[in-house]
């Protein structure tokens, strides 16, 4: 397991917070195409799968930290409303 995940789980436990594993999304960000990340991450006996385009507070963020997926979603939604 990643040291960042271990620290986050320990911090939440120390501060009496419960991590909702049903809402946690893993976003691997990298500008290089050659790096491989862990395919699945285990947290509290629940497997967290990575997502390439998670939604955070209504905004879709791409794995290259761009808003292109969000803009494409909005254009598609507007076109559906207009036509």
Biopython code that builds the backbone (N, CA, C, O; Angstrom):
import numpy as np
from Bio.PDB.StructureBuilder import StructureBuilder

atoms = [
    (1, "UNK", "N", (0.845, -1.172, 0.000)),
    (1, "UNK", "CA", (0.000, 0.000, 0.000)),
    (1, "UNK", "C", (0.893, 1.238, 0.000)),
    (1, "UNK", "O", (1.987, 1.228, 0.563)),
    (2, "UNK", "N", (0.420, 2.281, -0.626)),
    (2, "UNK", "CA", (1.163, 3.519, -0.757)),
    (2, "UNK", "C", (1.337, 4.206, 0.602)),
    (2, "UNK", "O", (0.422, 4.190, 1.425)),
    (3, "UNK", "N", (2.509, 4.810, 0.838)),
    (3, "UNK", "CA", (2.698, 5.526, 2.106)),
    (3, "UNK", "C", (1.712, 6.679, 2.283)),
    (3, "UNK", "O", (1.313, 6.981, 3.408)),
    (4, "UNK", "N", (1.315, 7.323, 1.190)),
    (4, "UNK", "CA", (0.346, 8.421, 1.280)),
    (4, "UNK", "C", (-1.008, 7.907, 1.752)),
    (4, "UNK", "O", (-1.683, 8.577, 2.534)),
    (5, "UNK", "N", (-1.411, 6.735, 1.291)),
    (5, "UNK", "CA", (-2.696, 6.158, 1.708)),
    (5, "UNK", "C", (-2.628, 5.757, 3.182)),
    (5, "UNK", "O", (-3.585, 5.957, 3.929)),
    (6, "UNK", "N", (-1.501, 5.196, 3.590)),
    (6, "UNK", "CA", (-1.338, 4.803, 4.997)),
    (6, "UNK", "C", (-1.416, 6.030, 5.893)),
    (6, "UNK", "O", (-2.079, 5.995, 6.930)),
    (7, "UNK", "N", (-0.742, 7.124, 5.507)),
    (7, "UNK", "CA", (-0.776, 8.346, 6.304)),
    (7, "UNK", "C", (-2.180, 8.952, 6.348)),
    (7, "UNK", "O", (-2.618, 9.430, 7.394)),
    (8, "UNK", "N", (-2.875, 8.931, 5.228)),
    (8, "UNK", "CA", (-4.226, 9.476, 5.176)),
    (8, "UNK", "C", (-5.174, 8.667, 6.063)),
    (8, "UNK", "O", (-5.978, 9.241, 6.797)),
    (9, "UNK", "N", (-5.081, 7.347, 5.997)),
    (9, "UNK", "CA", (-5.929, 6.493, 6.835)),
    (9, "UNK", "C", (-5.607, 6.697, 8.311)),
    (9, "UNK", "O", (-6.519, 6.735, 9.137)),
    (10, "UNK", "N", (-4.337, 6.826, 8.658)),
    (10, "UNK", "CA", (-3.953, 7.052, 10.058)),
    (10, "UNK", "C", (-4.447, 8.407, 10.540)),
    (10, "UNK", "O", (-4.955, 8.516, 11.656)),
    (11, "UNK", "N", (-4.305, 9.444, 9.716)),
    (11, "UNK", "CA", (-4.764, 10.773, 10.087)),
    (11, "UNK", "C", (-6.270, 10.799, 10.315)),
    (11, "UNK", "O", (-6.748, 11.376, 11.292)),
    (12, "UNK", "N", (-7.009, 10.173, 9.413)),
    (12, "UNK", "CA", (-8.466, 10.167, 9.564)),
    (12, "UNK", "C", (-8.880, 9.403, 10.814)),
    (12, "UNK", "O", (-9.837, 9.790, 11.485)),
    (13, "UNK", "N", (-8.182, 8.341, 11.131)),
    (13, "UNK", "CA", (-8.488, 7.575, 12.329)),
    (13, "UNK", "C", (-8.181, 8.383, 13.592)),
    (13, "UNK", "O", (-8.965, 8.374, 14.541)),
    (14, "UNK", "N", (-7.049, 9.077, 13.603)),
    (14, "UNK", "CA", (-6.675, 9.892, 14.759)),
    (14, "UNK", "C", (-7.641, 11.051, 14.976)),
    (14, "UNK", "O", (-7.827, 11.495, 16.109)),
    (15, "UNK", "N", (-8.251, 11.540, 13.918)),
    (15, "UNK", "CA", (-9.169, 12.674, 14.011)),
    (15, "UNK", "C", (-10.635, 12.242, 13.992)),
    (15, "UNK", "O", (-11.531, 13.041, 13.720)),
    (16, "UNK", "N", (-10.856, 10.972, 14.285)),
    (16, "UNK", "CA", (-12.208, 10.409, 14.411)),
    (16, "UNK", "C", (-13.047, 10.615, 13.146)),
    (16, "UNK", "O", (-14.241, 10.905, 13.217)),
    (17, "UNK", "N", (-12.409, 10.462, 12.011)),
    (17, "UNK", "CA", (-13.099, 10.557, 10.727)),
    (17, "UNK", "C", (-13.134, 9.184, 10.090)),
    (17, "UNK", "O", (-12.194, 8.400, 10.224)),
    (18, "UNK", "N", (-14.214, 8.900, 9.401)),
    (18, "UNK", "CA", (-14.354, 7.627, 8.707)),
    (18, "UNK", "C", (-14.270, 7.895, 7.211)),
    (18, "UNK", "O", (-14.999, 8.730, 6.675)),
    (19, "UNK", "N", (-13.370, 7.176, 6.545)),
    (19, "UNK", "CA", (-13.255, 7.305, 5.098)),
    (19, "UNK", "C", (-14.347, 6.479, 4.434)),
    (19, "UNK", "O", (-14.466, 5.280, 4.688)),
    (20, "UNK", "N", (-15.140, 7.115, 3.589)),
    (20, "UNK", "CA", (-16.192, 6.430, 2.858)),
    (20, "UNK", "C", (-15.586, 5.833, 1.593)),
    (20, "UNK", "O", (-15.432, 6.522, 0.585)),
    (21, "UNK", "N", (-15.246, 4.557, 1.651)),
    (21, "UNK", "CA", (-14.570, 3.924, 0.522)),
    (21, "UNK", "C", (-15.461, 3.833, -0.716)),
    (21, "UNK", "O", (-14.963, 3.601, -1.818)),
    (22, "UNK", "N", (-16.750, 4.008, -0.552)),
    (22, "UNK", "CA", (-17.643, 4.011, -1.706)),
    (22, "UNK", "C", (-17.528, 5.276, -2.536)),
    (22, "UNK", "O", (-17.919, 5.293, -3.703)),
    (23, "UNK", "N", (-16.991, 6.341, -1.939)),
    (23, "UNK", "CA", (-16.879, 7.615, -2.648)),
    (23, "UNK", "C", (-15.439, 7.990, -2.997)),
    (23, "UNK", "O", (-15.205, 8.999, -3.662)),
    (24, "UNK", "N", (-14.484, 7.192, -2.555)),
    (24, "UNK", "CA", (-13.086, 7.505, -2.833)),
    (24, "UNK", "C", (-12.729, 7.093, -4.261)),
    (24, "UNK", "O", (-13.017, 5.978, -4.695)),
    (25, "UNK", "N", (-12.100, 8.017, -4.974)),
    (25, "UNK", "CA", (-11.670, 7.758, -6.345)),
    (25, "UNK", "C", (-10.162, 7.991, -6.410)),
    (25, "UNK", "O", (-9.657, 8.975, -5.872)),
    (26, "UNK", "N", (-9.463, 7.099, -7.059)),
    (26, "UNK", "CA", (-8.020, 7.219, -7.223)),
    (26, "UNK", "C", (-7.748, 7.826, -8.585)),
    (26, "UNK", "O", (-8.208, 7.311, -9.604)),
    (27, "UNK", "N", (-6.997, 8.925, -8.606)),
    (27, "UNK", "CA", (-6.623, 9.578, -9.854)),
    (27, "UNK", "C", (-5.110, 9.593, -9.939)),
    (27, "UNK", "O", (-4.449, 10.307, -9.184)),
    (28, "UNK", "N", (-4.558, 8.812, -10.850)),
    (28, "UNK", "CA", (-3.120, 8.806, -11.087)),
    (28, "UNK", "C", (-2.806, 9.883, -12.101)),
    (28, "UNK", "O", (-3.317, 9.863, -13.221)),
    (29, "UNK", "N", (-1.962, 10.826, -11.708)),
    (29, "UNK", "CA", (-1.610, 11.907, -12.619)),
    (29, "UNK", "C", (-0.140, 11.801, -12.982)),
    (29, "UNK", "O", (0.721, 11.611, -12.123)),
    (30, "UNK", "N", (0.123, 11.926, -14.254)),
    (30, "UNK", "CA", (1.498, 11.867, -14.735)),
    (30, "UNK", "C", (1.536, 12.458, -16.134)),
    (30, "UNK", "O", (0.665, 12.174, -16.957)),
    (31, "UNK", "N", (2.521, 13.261, -16.397)),
    (31, "UNK", "CA", (2.653, 13.840, -17.718)),
    (31, "UNK", "C", (3.439, 12.940, -18.660)),
    (31, "UNK", "O", (3.506, 13.201, -19.861)),
    (32, "UNK", "N", (4.032, 11.887, -18.121)),
    (32, "UNK", "CA", (4.791, 10.946, -18.936)),
    (32, "UNK", "C", (3.942, 9.700, -19.180)),
    (32, "UNK", "O", (3.231, 9.244, -18.285)),
    (33, "UNK", "N", (4.016, 9.162, -20.370)),
    (33, "UNK", "CA", (3.225, 7.977, -20.700)),
    (33, "UNK", "C", (3.935, 6.678, -20.301)),
    (33, "UNK", "O", (3.340, 5.604, -20.388)),
    (34, "UNK", "N", (5.180, 6.760, -19.871)),
    (34, "UNK", "CA", (5.966, 5.565, -19.614)),
    (34, "UNK", "C", (5.812, 5.000, -18.207)),
    (34, "UNK", "O", (6.217, 3.864, -17.959)),
    (35, "UNK", "N", (5.238, 5.760, -17.282)),
    (35, "UNK", "CA", (5.141, 5.298, -15.908)),
    (35, "UNK", "C", (3.904, 4.440, -15.705)),
    (35, "UNK", "O", (2.832, 4.745, -16.226)),
    (36, "UNK", "N", (4.061, 3.369, -14.946)),
    (36, "UNK", "CA", (2.946, 2.495, -14.609)),
    (36, "UNK", "C", (2.658, 2.623, -13.119)),
    (36, "UNK", "O", (3.574, 2.624, -12.297)),
    (37, "UNK", "N", (1.387, 2.731, -12.782)),
    (37, "UNK", "CA", (0.974, 2.840, -11.395)),
    (37, "UNK", "C", (0.365, 1.516, -10.958)),
    (37, "UNK", "O", (0.071, 0.647, -11.779)),
    (38, "UNK", "N", (0.184, 1.383, -9.655)),
    (38, "UNK", "CA", (-0.511, 0.212, -9.138)),
    (38, "UNK", "C", (-1.907, 0.189, -9.759)),
    (38, "UNK", "O", (-2.568, 1.223, -9.853)),
    (39, "UNK", "N", (-2.345, -0.984, -10.178)),
    (39, "UNK", "CA", (-3.656, -1.043, -10.821)),
    (39, "UNK", "C", (-4.791, -0.878, -9.811)),
    (39, "UNK", "O", (-5.767, -0.181, -10.087)),
    (40, "UNK", "N", (-4.675, -1.498, -8.670)),
    (40, "UNK", "CA", (-5.703, -1.386, -7.642)),
    (40, "UNK", "C", (-5.047, -1.088, -6.300)),
    (40, "UNK", "O", (-3.935, -1.543, -6.030)),
    (41, "UNK", "N", (-5.731, -0.329, -5.470)),
    (41, "UNK", "CA", (-5.233, 0.026, -4.147)),
    (41, "UNK", "C", (-6.214, -0.518, -3.122)),
    (41, "UNK", "O", (-7.427, -0.401, -3.293)),
    (42, "UNK", "N", (-5.695, -1.107, -2.070)),
    (42, "UNK", "CA", (-6.519, -1.702, -1.027)),
    (42, "UNK", "C", (-6.559, -0.767, 0.172)),
    (42, "UNK", "O", (-5.515, -0.370, 0.692)),
    (43, "UNK", "N", (-7.771, -0.412, 0.613)),
    (43, "UNK", "CA", (-7.964, 0.441, 1.783)),
    (43, "UNK", "C", (-9.096, -0.132, 2.611)),
    (43, "UNK", "O", (-10.224, -0.245, 2.131)),
    (44, "UNK", "N", (-8.808, -0.491, 3.839)),
    (44, "UNK", "CA", (-9.817, -1.072, 4.746)),
    (44, "UNK", "C", (-10.513, -2.273, 4.105)),
    (44, "UNK", "O", (-11.736, -2.399, 4.172)),
    (45, "UNK", "N", (-9.737, -3.141, 3.492)),
    (45, "UNK", "CA", (-10.229, -4.354, 2.835)),
    (45, "UNK", "C", (-11.165, -4.080, 1.670)),
    (45, "UNK", "O", (-11.935, -4.955, 1.277)),
    (46, "UNK", "N", (-11.108, -2.881, 1.115)),
    (46, "UNK", "CA", (-11.897, -2.523, -0.066)),
    (46, "UNK", "C", (-10.917, -2.130, -1.162)),
    (46, "UNK", "O", (-9.988, -1.358, -0.922)),
    (47, "UNK", "N", (-11.122, -2.658, -2.361)),
    (47, "UNK", "CA", (-10.253, -2.350, -3.491)),
    (47, "UNK", "C", (-10.709, -1.063, -4.161)),
    (47, "UNK", "O", (-11.862, -0.937, -4.573)),
    (48, "UNK", "N", (-9.789, -0.109, -4.265)),
    (48, "UNK", "CA", (-10.066, 1.156, -4.932)),
    (48, "UNK", "C", (-9.431, 1.103, -6.315)),
    (48, "UNK", "O", (-8.214, 0.972, -6.441)),
    (49, "UNK", "N", (-10.243, 1.202, -7.331)),
    (49, "UNK", "CA", (-9.735, 1.162, -8.706)),
    (49, "UNK", "C", (-9.480, 2.585, -9.193)),
    (49, "UNK", "O", (-10.217, 3.504, -8.835)),
    (50, "UNK", "N", (-8.449, 2.770, -10.001)),
    (50, "UNK", "CA", (-8.169, 4.112, -10.513)),
    (50, "UNK", "C", (-9.195, 4.543, -11.557)),
    (50, "UNK", "O", (-9.768, 3.718, -12.268)),
    (51, "UNK", "N", (-9.409, 5.844, -11.629)),
    (51, "UNK", "CA", (-10.314, 6.427, -12.608)),
    (51, "UNK", "C", (-9.525, 7.412, -13.462)),
    (51, "UNK", "O", (-8.632, 8.092, -12.957)),
    (52, "UNK", "N", (-9.843, 7.493, -14.737)),
    (52, "UNK", "CA", (-9.134, 8.427, -15.614)),
    (52, "UNK", "C", (-9.819, 9.786, -15.665)),
    (52, "UNK", "O", (-9.183, 10.782, -16.009)),
    (53, "UNK", "N", (-11.102, 9.843, -15.329)),
    (53, "UNK", "CA", (-11.835, 11.108, -15.370)),
    (53, "UNK", "C", (-12.833, 11.182, -14.210)),
    (53, "UNK", "O", (-14.037, 11.046, -14.429)),
    (54, "UNK", "N", (-12.353, 11.396, -12.984)),
    (54, "UNK", "CA", (-13.281, 11.495, -11.863)),
    (54, "UNK", "C", (-13.971, 12.858, -11.823)),
    (54, "UNK", "O", (-13.466, 13.841, -12.364)),
    (55, "UNK", "N", (-15.127, 12.894, -11.177)),
    (55, "UNK", "CA", (-15.852, 14.139, -11.001)),
    (55, "UNK", "C", (-15.632, 14.602, -9.564)),
    (55, "UNK", "O", (-15.837, 13.834, -8.624)),
    (56, "UNK", "N", (-15.218, 15.845, -9.393)),
    (56, "UNK", "CA", (-14.976, 16.420, -8.077)),
    (56, "UNK", "C", (-15.737, 17.732, -7.988)),
    (56, "UNK", "O", (-15.442, 18.682, -8.713)),
    (57, "UNK", "N", (-16.722, 17.778, -7.093)),
    (57, "UNK", "CA", (-17.574, 18.956, -6.920)),
    (57, "UNK", "C", (-18.198, 19.405, -8.239)),
    (57, "UNK", "O", (-18.288, 20.601, -8.516)),
    (58, "UNK", "N", (-18.625, 18.445, -9.044)),
    (58, "UNK", "CA", (-19.305, 18.731, -10.301)),
    (58, "UNK", "C", (-18.394, 19.034, -11.471)),
    (58, "UNK", "O", (-18.877, 19.343, -12.560)),
    (59, "UNK", "N", (-17.088, 18.952, -11.276)),
    (59, "UNK", "CA", (-16.133, 19.236, -12.339)),
    (59, "UNK", "C", (-15.386, 17.951, -12.678)),
    (59, "UNK", "O", (-14.855, 17.280, -11.793)),
    (60, "UNK", "N", (-15.350, 17.619, -13.956)),
    (60, "UNK", "CA", (-14.632, 16.431, -14.403)),
    (60, "UNK", "C", (-13.182, 16.825, -14.661)),
    (60, "UNK", "O", (-12.905, 17.758, -15.415)),
    (61, "UNK", "N", (-12.268, 16.109, -14.031)),
    (61, "UNK", "CA", (-10.842, 16.395, -14.165)),
    (61, "UNK", "C", (-10.193, 15.222, -14.876)),
    (61, "UNK", "O", (-10.365, 14.073, -14.467)),
    (62, "UNK", "N", (-9.446, 15.501, -15.938)),
    (62, "UNK", "CA", (-8.766, 14.450, -16.685)),
    (62, "UNK", "C", (-7.502, 13.993, -15.990)),
    (62, "UNK", "O", (-6.996, 14.672, -15.097)),
    (63, "UNK", "N", (-6.992, 12.845, -16.396)),
    (63, "UNK", "CA", (-5.795, 12.296, -15.753)),
    (63, "UNK", "C", (-4.534, 13.107, -16.053)),
    (63, "UNK", "O", (-3.511, 12.906, -15.398)),
    (64, "UNK", "N", (-4.584, 13.997, -17.006)),
    (64, "UNK", "CA", (-3.466, 14.899, -17.276)),
    (64, "UNK", "C", (-3.714, 16.269, -16.640)),
    (64, "UNK", "O", (-3.083, 17.261, -17.008)),
    (65, "UNK", "N", (-4.640, 16.307, -15.682)),
    (65, "UNK", "CA", (-5.035, 17.522, -14.965)),
    (65, "UNK", "C", (-5.527, 18.615, -15.908)),
    (65, "UNK", "O", (-5.202, 19.790, -15.737)),
    (66, "UNK", "N", (-6.306, 18.217, -16.894)),
    (66, "UNK", "CA", (-6.900, 19.180, -17.819)),
    (66, "UNK", "C", (-8.416, 19.169, -17.615)),
    (66, "UNK", "O", (-8.978, 18.233, -17.047)),
    (67, "UNK", "N", (-9.052, 20.224, -18.090)),
    (67, "UNK", "CA", (-10.496, 20.329, -17.997)),
    (67, "UNK", "C", (-11.176, 19.970, -19.309)),
    (67, "UNK", "O", (-12.376, 20.194, -19.470)),
    (68, "UNK", "N", (-10.417, 19.415, -20.245)),
    (68, "UNK", "CA", (-10.971, 19.049, -21.550)),
    (68, "UNK", "C", (-12.156, 18.082, -21.415)),
    (68, "UNK", "O", (-13.167, 18.288, -22.087)),
    (69, "UNK", "N", (-12.079, 17.032, -20.574)),
    (69, "UNK", "CA", (-13.248, 16.152, -20.433)),
    (69, "UNK", "C", (-14.484, 16.893, -19.909)),
    (69, "UNK", "O", (-15.610, 16.582, -20.296)),
    (70, "UNK", "N", (-14.266, 17.871, -19.029)),
    (70, "UNK", "CA", (-15.389, 18.628, -18.479)),
    (70, "UNK", "C", (-16.014, 19.516, -19.555)),
    (70, "UNK", "O", (-17.237, 19.602, -19.667)),
    (71, "UNK", "N", (-15.166, 20.173, -20.341)),
    (71, "UNK", "CA", (-15.667, 21.031, -21.421)),
    (71, "UNK", "C", (-16.423, 20.197, -22.445)),
    (71, "UNK", "O", (-17.486, 20.604, -22.912)),
    (72, "UNK", "N", (-15.885, 19.032, -22.800)),
    (72, "UNK", "CA", (-16.576, 18.148, -23.749)),
    (72, "UNK", "C", (-17.921, 17.693, -23.196)),
    (72, "UNK", "O", (-18.899, 17.606, -23.938)),
    (73, "UNK", "N", (-17.977, 17.402, -21.901)),
    (73, "UNK", "CA", (-19.238, 17.011, -21.271)),
    (73, "UNK", "C", (-20.250, 18.150, -21.335)),
    (73, "UNK", "O", (-21.418, 17.929, -21.655)),
    (74, "UNK", "N", (-19.801, 19.376, -21.029)),
    (74, "UNK", "CA", (-20.711, 20.525, -21.062)),
    (74, "UNK", "C", (-21.206, 20.821, -22.470)),
    (74, "UNK", "O", (-22.382, 21.134, -22.656)),
    (75, "UNK", "N", (-20.333, 20.727, -23.460)),
    (75, "UNK", "CA", (-20.744, 20.952, -24.846)),
    (75, "UNK", "C", (-21.768, 19.923, -25.271)),
    (75, "UNK", "O", (-22.758, 20.253, -25.923)),
    (76, "UNK", "N", (-21.531, 18.678, -24.903)),
    (76, "UNK", "CA", (-22.476, 17.600, -25.234)),
    (76, "UNK", "C", (-23.829, 17.841, -24.561)),
    (76, "UNK", "O", (-24.882, 17.657, -25.173)),
    (77, "UNK", "N", (-23.783, 18.251, -23.310)),
    (77, "UNK", "CA", (-25.030, 18.499, -22.568)),
    (77, "UNK", "C", (-25.791, 19.691, -23.174)),
    (77, "UNK", "O", (-27.015, 19.649, -23.304)),
    (78, "UNK", "N", (-25.068, 20.739, -23.538)),
    (78, "UNK", "CA", (-25.719, 21.911, -24.150)),
    (78, "UNK", "C", (-26.298, 21.554, -25.516)),
    (78, "UNK", "O", (-27.406, 21.978, -25.843)),
    (79, "UNK", "N", (-25.569, 20.785, -26.314)),
    (79, "UNK", "CA", (-26.075, 20.381, -27.634)),
    (79, "UNK", "C", (-27.339, 19.547, -27.497)),
    (79, "UNK", "O", (-28.257, 19.682, -28.307)),
    (80, "UNK", "N", (-27.403, 18.690, -26.487)),
    (80, "UNK", "CA", (-28.605, 17.875, -26.267)),
    (80, "UNK", "C", (-29.794, 18.730, -25.885)),
    (80, "UNK", "O", (-30.928, 18.417, -26.248)),
    (81, "UNK", "N", (-29.546, 19.814, -25.153)),
    (81, "UNK", "CA", (-30.634, 20.709, -24.751)),
    (81, "UNK", "C", (-31.116, 21.580, -25.911)),
    (81, "UNK", "O", (-32.304, 21.888, -26.011)),
    (82, "UNK", "N", (-30.185, 21.975, -26.788)),
    (82, "UNK", "CA", (-30.538, 22.864, -27.900)),
    (82, "UNK", "C", (-31.194, 22.134, -29.064)),
    (82, "UNK", "O", (-32.075, 22.680, -29.729)),
    (83, "UNK", "N", (-30.767, 20.911, -29.309)),
    (83, "UNK", "CA", (-31.266, 20.214, -30.496)),
    (83, "UNK", "C", (-32.092, 19.037, -30.130)),
    (83, "UNK", "O", (-32.592, 18.336, -31.010)),
]
sb = StructureBuilder()
sb.init_structure("model")
sb.init_model(0)
sb.init_chain("A")
sb.init_seg("    ")
for serial, (resi, resn, name, xyz) in enumerate(atoms, 1):
    if name == "N":
        sb.init_residue(resn, " ", resi, " ")
    sb.init_atom(name, np.array(xyz, "f"), 0.0, 1.0, " ", f" {name:<3s}", serial, name[0])
structure = sb.get_structure()
